[in-house]
Amino acid sequence: MRAMIISNPTSGASETMLGEIVGTVESLYDEILIRKTLGQGDAARFAEASGSFEHLIVIGGDGTLHEVVNGLMSLPKDERPTVGLVPGGTCNDFARALDLPVEPIEAARLFKMSHVQPVDVMRVNDRYGLNFIGVGLIADASRQIDPLQKESLGSIGYFLATIRQFRELDPFDVRIEQDGEVVHDGPISFLYVGNGAYLGTVPTKLPTQSFTDGLVEVVHSSAIGFPMIRQLLTQQLGLEHSSPEWVHLQMSQLTVHLSESQIIDVDGEHFEADRLHIDVLTSELTFLVPSH
C-alpha cells in the first residue's frame, strides 16, 4: 500500500513533527511520498496528483484540508485516495467533526486501528467545502480575525471579532430557493450552511447535523443586538430557545440570491459572489476515522 503525505510547515507541521508522524505510520505502507507545501495552491496541486496512492495523509489545518478537498474533487471518484487527517492548524474544525484527536501524533497513531468513513462534500458554485459556508456576520467575523490573535486565542478570537462586527453590521437582502421554491425572501444578518459540526472549535449544537446524511443545515437570522451576541457566544445554533428570528432548515440543495455581491466564507477561505448554488454530493470522499 502506498501513501502520499502533504505537510504544511506553516500550520505547525515542523520537521520534528513530520518525522514523528512518518515514524508512526511507516510500518503501514510499502512506500511513502512526502510533499511539503510552500505556498497557496500547492496542497491542491499535490492532491490532484495523488490518484495512484491508496492513502493521502494531510498534515495541516482547515485551510490545507480545503485545498486538498478541491484538488481531490478534480479526480474521478474511483481514483481518489482515502484521506488520513493529522490536525495541525488553530481550529481543525472538520478533524473535530471526525472525532479525531487534535494532538497530531495521537491522530497519526489512530491510522493503525481506524476504519474508512464516507463523507459528504458541499459544492458551492465551482468550488468545494466540507465544513461550512458563511455569509454576513460569520464571513465578516472570520475575515476580521487578526492572525496573531487567532493563534493565541483560537475560538475566543473568532468571537471577539464577531462582537466587533455589531458596530457596523447591516442586514442584507437575500432570496433562498429550494428546488425552485422560495423559502425565504427578505433581510437577514447572517447565513450559515453547515455540513460539519464545529465552527471556530465550538460545537454548533444542531441535533440533526451530520456529514453523511446528504443534507446541509441552513440557519439564518434577522436578530441584531445583545440576544444574538448571547446566542453566538454560547453557540446556540441548536435553537434550544426557539425564536421567530432564527430559522433552521435542512436541504440537499439550495440557491442563494444576494441583493449585492458579498464576501462568502467556505471553510475559512473567502471569495465574492452575488449568487450561490449549493448542493450536497453524498459520500464523495472517504476519511480514516477512529474505530469505536
N, C-alpha and C positions, 0 to 999 in steps of 0.2 A: 504494500500500500504506500502511496506517495502523498506527501503533504507540501503545500506552499505556505510559508509564513509571511504575512505582511505586517511589518512593525513600523509604528510611527514614533520616532525618537522624541518628538515634541509633546507626546501625550504620556510622558512618564516611562516610556519603554527604554530605559538605559541599557547600555551594553551588558552590565551585570545582570539585569533582569532578563534580558533576551537570552543570555547564556543559561540562566537557571531554568527558563521555560523550555529551551531546547533540550537541556539535560533531563527535564521531567518527562518529555513526550517522545524522545528519540527512539526508545525501545518499541514504540508502536508502529514505526514506519521503516520501510526499506530505503527511502530517500526523502530528504527534506531540503527544499529550496527556500532560501531566505531572501526576501525583498524588503528594503528599507525605503520609506518614503522620504523625499527631500523637499517636496512642495505640493501645492494643491493639484489634484488630478492624478497624482502618482498611484494612489490606492485604487482608484477606478481602473486605471490602465493595467495595473498588475492583476486585478480581479478578472479583467477581460481575457487575460492570458492564462487563467487557472483551469481551463476546461479539461486538461489531461490529468488533473490531480483529484484524488478521492476526497481529501480534506483541505480546506482553506482556513488556516488559523490566523485570526486577526487580533493583533495586539495594539490597542488604541482606544480612543473614546468614541462618543456618539458621532462626531464629525468623520472620523476614519471609517466607521461602520457605514455611515450614509454613503460615502464614496464607493465602498465595496459593494453595497447593495445595487447601486446604479450600474457598476461595472458588470456584476453578475447577471443583471437582467438583460444585458445585451447578448448573452449566450443563450442557445437553445436550452429549454428546461432540462432535458436529459443530459446535458453536458455540465451543469452547474454542480460544483463540489459542495459537500456538506460543510457548514461553517462552524468552526470552533472559536468562540469569542473569549478573549482574555481582556478584562476591563483595564483600561489604562488612562482614562480621562477623569474629568471632575464629577460629572453626573452619572454617566454609564446607565442611563435610564432603561434601555432595552435589555441590557445584561441583568438588571434587577427584575424586569418582567419575566425573564427566562429562569429566575431563581438561581442565578449564578453567584458565587462569592465575589465580592468586589475586590478582594485581595488577589492579585494576578497569579501568584504561584498556586494558591489554593484552587483557583479556577482551572489552571492547566492540569493539576493532578486529577481533576474530575474526568478528564478525557478518557482515562483508563477504565472508568466504570459508568460511562454515560450512555444515553440512548438518543436516537435521532428523533427530532420533533419537527414536523412540518409547520410552517409559519406563513400566515397571510402577508401580502405586500400591498400597500396602497399605491395606486398610480395616480399622480397629480399632474394633469396636462402631459408633458413629455418627460417627467422625472418620477422617481420612486421614493417611497419612505416606509419606515417600519413603525415608528412610534407615534408621532402626532403631526397635525397640521394646525397652525395657529394664525389667526387674522385679528387685527385690532390690538387690544391690550396685551395679549400673550406674545405676539410678534414684536410689538414695540418694546416690551419689557426685556425680552432676551437680547434685543439689539443694543439696549442701553447699558447692559452689564459691563462694567469695567473688567478687563481680563484678569488683572491682579486681584480685584475684589472677588471674582468668580473662583479663582484658585484658592483664596484664603477662606472664603465664607461658603462656597458651594451653593446649596439651595437658598440659604439666607440671602446671599447676594441677589439671587433671582427675585425674591420677594421685596427686597429693598428697592430694586429697580421698578418692580410692579407698582409700588406705592408712589414712587416719583411720577409715574405716568398720570396719576389722577390730577396733577396740577394742570395738565394740558390735554386731557382726554376729551374728545368729542365723539359722540356716537356717529356711526356711518350707516348709510342705507344699503341693504342687501336683499337680494331675492334668492331664495333657496328652492331648488326644484328637485323632485324625486320622480323618476320615470315620466317627466314632462308635466307633473302636477306641482303647483306652487304650494310649498308647506310653510313658507314664511316670506313676508314682503314688508319690510319696514326697518327702522333704525335698531342697531344693536351696538354694544360696546366691545364685544369680542365674540369670536367663533372658534371653538375647539373641536377638532375632528381627531379622535383617538383610536389607535389600534393597540398600542401598548398600555401599560397600567401605571406608569410613573411620569411625572412632569417635574423637572428640577429636583430629582431624587425623592420626591414626596408622592406617595400613592394617591391616585385620583379618586379612589373610593367609589368608582362606578361599579355597582354589583354585577352588571351584565358584561363588563369589559373582558374581551378575550381576543387573542391574536390568532385563533384557529376557527372562528365561527363564521367567517365570510362576511362579517359586518363591522362597521366602524361606529363608534359612539359620537354623536353630533350634539354638542352643547353650545347654546348661545344665550346671551343675556343682555337685557337693556338696563340692568341695575347700575347705578352710579352712586358713589359715596361710601360711607362707613360700612353699611351692611355688606357691600360687595367686597370691601377690603377684608372684613372679618371672614367672609366665605373663602376668599383666596388664601388667606394666611393659614386657615385650617384645612384647606383643600377639600371643601365640602362639595365637590362636584357630584358626589353621590346623592345630592338633593335630599338629605335626611330631613331638612326643614323645607317642605315644599313651598314654592313661591311662584306666582304668575310671571315674575321677572326672569325665571330660569326655565329653559326648555331643554329637555333631553330626549333625543330620538336615536334609533338605530337604523342604519341604512347600508345597503350593499353598493349603492352608487348615488351620487348627487351632483348637481351643477350649481355653482355659486356665482351669481352675477353681482358685482360690486359697482356702486354708483360712480366710483372713480378708482384709478389704479392704487393699489395698496401693497405694502410690504407683506409678503407671505413667508411664514416660517415653516419649513419642513425639517423636522428633526434637528433644529438648531441652525440650519442653512437657510439663507434668505434670497428671495427674488421678488420682482414686482409683477403684478398681474391685475386685471380687472375682471377676469373670468377664470373660474377653476372647474375643471371636470375631474371628479374624483371617483374612482371605482376600486373595489377590493378584488385582488387576484388571489384566489384561495390556494393555500398550500404551495406557493410558488418557490419558496426556499426551504431548506432544511438546516437545522442547527443541532449541535451537540448540547444536550441539557442533562442535569443531574438525574440519576435513576432514583426513584423514590419507592 
